[in-house]
Amino acid sequence: MKTLSLLGPVLSGAGLIPAALLGAVLFFPQSAMAEPATAKLTVTVTNIAEHAGALMIGVYDKAGYDTDRQVAGGAVAVSADTVTTTFDLPAGQYGIKMFHDVDGDGKMSTNPFGMPTEPFAFSNNAPAQFGPAKWDAAAFTVEAPATTQTIKLN
């Protein structure tokens, strides 16, 4: 009676390397999964009329864009016509919403009808039409090692 060895093909010269790779994946799965590439997003904001207050910048992924759950953000002091800041992010699709908090109260000021009275803008200079710019208009790709987004403040 012939016996079937399950380890025969694995231990033979041709099967040794595939078996070693399989073992590495099974016993060290974290090293087999690639981390998403980290990228530096540089955001330059132009057309700043008042050199006071801060730019309130939010970076969003698709899931958070309409719900205001930002993945990165911050307040950047304004002292010139142009301001530049950077964010470290995993490579992927993002959209930016921002406003110039001229009065320094930490929120976007509006008129009695809810229309913004402080300057604002979106990535890709996407237009706001009866509300914030839509994801499809504001979305852009951040790729490693670096991506730049230049936005004109309205």
C-alpha positions in Angstrom: 0.0 0.0 0.0 1.3 3.4 -1.0 1.3 6.1 1.7 0.7 9.7 0.8 3.0 12.2 2.5 1.5 15.6 2.9 4.8 17.2 3.6 6.6 15.6 0.7 6.0 18.3 -1.9 6.5 21.1 0.7 9.9 19.8 1.9 11.1 19.1 -1.6 13.4 21.7 -3.2 10.6 23.1 -5.4 8.1 23.5 -2.5 10.4 24.9 0.2 10.2 28.6 -0.8 6.4 28.7 -1.2 6.0 26.9 2.1 8.3 29.4 3.8 6.2 32.3 2.4 3.0 30.6 3.4 4.4 30.2 6.9 5.4 33.8 7.1 1.9 35.0 6.1 0.2 32.7 8.6 2.4 33.4 11.6 3.2 37.1 10.9 0.1 38.5 9.1 0.8 42.1 10.1 4.0 42.1 8.1 2.2 40.7 5.0 -0.3 43.5 5.0 1.0 46.7 3.5 0.3 49.9 5.4 -1.3 52.7 3.3 1.3 55.1 2.0 1.6 58.3 4.1 1.4 61.5 2.1 2.0 65.1 2.9 -0.9 67.4 1.8 0.1 71.0 1.4 -2.8 73.4 1.4 -2.2 77.0 0.1 -5.0 79.5 0.5 -5.0 82.6 -1.6 -7.2 85.8 -1.9 -7.2 86.5 1.8 -8.6 90.1 2.2 -8.3 90.6 6.0 -5.1 89.8 7.8 -6.8 88.9 11.1 -8.3 85.8 12.7 -7.7 82.3 11.5 -8.5 79.9 8.7 -10.5 77.0 10.0 -9.6 74.1 7.8 -11.2 70.6 7.8 -10.0 67.7 5.7 -12.7 65.0 5.2 -12.9 61.5 3.6 -16.0 60.6 1.6 -17.7 59.1 4.7 -17.2 62.2 6.8 -17.7 65.0 4.2 -21.5 65.3 4.6 -21.5 64.6 8.3 -18.7 67.0 9.2 -16.5 64.2 10.7 -13.1 65.5 9.7 -10.0 63.2 9.5 -7.6 66.2 9.9 -7.9 69.9 10.5 -6.9 72.9 12.4 -6.8 76.7 12.8 -4.1 78.6 10.9 -3.4 82.2 11.9 -3.8 84.7 9.1 -1.2 87.5 8.7 -0.9 87.8 4.9 -2.7 87.5 1.6 -1.7 83.8 1.3 -1.5 81.1 4.0 0.1 77.6 3.7 -0.3 74.6 6.0 0.4 70.9 5.8 -1.3 67.7 6.9 0.1 64.1 7.0 -2.5 61.7 5.7 -2.8 58.2 4.4 -3.0 58.3 0.6 -6.6 58.4 -0.6 -9.6 60.6 -1.6 -10.3 63.8 0.4 -12.3 67.0 0.3 -11.6 70.3 2.2 -14.0 72.7 3.7 -12.8 75.9 5.2 -13.8 79.4 6.4 -11.9 82.5 7.5 -12.9 83.1 11.1 -12.3 86.9 10.9 -13.9 87.7 14.2 -12.2 84.9 16.1 -15.3 83.4 17.6 -14.5 79.9 16.4 -17.6 79.5 14.2 -18.8 80.7 10.8 -20.8 83.9 11.1 -24.1 84.1 9.2 -26.8 86.6 8.4 -30.4 86.2 9.6 -31.1 84.0 6.6 -28.2 81.6 7.3 -25.9 82.8 4.6 -22.2 83.0 5.5 -20.9 86.5 6.2 -17.3 85.3 6.6 -15.2 84.1 3.6 -15.2 80.4 2.8 -13.9 77.9 0.2 -13.7 74.3 -0.8 -11.0 72.1 -2.3 -10.8 72.3 -6.1 -12.4 75.7 -5.7 -15.6 73.9 -5.9 -18.7 76.2 -6.0 -21.2 76.3 -3.2 -24.7 76.2 -4.5 -27.4 76.5 -1.8 -25.1 74.9 0.7 -21.6 73.4 0.8 -19.9 72.2 -2.3 -20.8 68.6 -3.2 -18.3 65.8 -2.6 -17.9 65.0 -6.3 -16.8 68.6 -7.0 -14.5 68.9 -4.0 -12.9 65.5 -3.9 -9.3 65.1 -4.9 -6.6 62.4 -4.6 -3.8 62.6 -2.1 -0.8 60.6 -3.3 2.6 59.8 -1.7 4.9 61.4 -1.3 3.1 64.8 -1.5 0.1 66.5 -3.0 -0.7 70.2 -3.2 -4.1 71.9 -3.2 -4.3 75.6 -3.9 -7.7 77.1 -2.9 -9.0 80.7 -3.5 -11.0 82.1 -0.6 -14.3 83.5 -1.6 
